[in-house]
C-alpha cells in the first residue's frame, strides 16, 4: 500500500474524526467566555462586550483538525488530542478569522502544540473553578 493510501485509510477509519457540527449560540458564548473575548493566538478582540449588533469577528476552530489533509494528519499523528472526538467541546476554541484560517490551512506540528497547550490551560482553569464552586455538603450521621 502506498504511503498516501495508508494515510487516507487512517483518516477514513479514525474514530476520533466525526462529521462537523455547527456550534449552538450557547456553545459560541462558552467558547468566547473561555478566551475572554480575545483571540488567544494574536490578541485581537473577538467581540466587543457592549456591541449590540452581532458583528462576528471570530470563528470556532478545531484544535485537532476535523477534516485533516493527509499532510496535516501525518504531521499530527501520535500527538495528544483533547476530548472524546473532534466535535468535543475540548477540541474547539474561539479564534479570530485570520488565526483560524492559518490554523485550518497551514497547521504545523508547532502550531498545533501551541494551540493544544492554550486550550489545555483554559480547561484546567475551568475545572479549577468547578472545584471551587462545587458545594461540599456536610455528612449526616445515620
Secondary structure, DSSP 8 states (H G I E B T S, - for coil): --HHHHHHHHHHH-TT--------HHHHHHHHHHTTTB-TTT--BSS-TT--S----EEEEESS-TT--HHHHHHHTTS---SSSTTSGGGEEEEEHHHHHHHHHS--HHHHHHHHHHHHHHHHHHHHHHHHHS--------
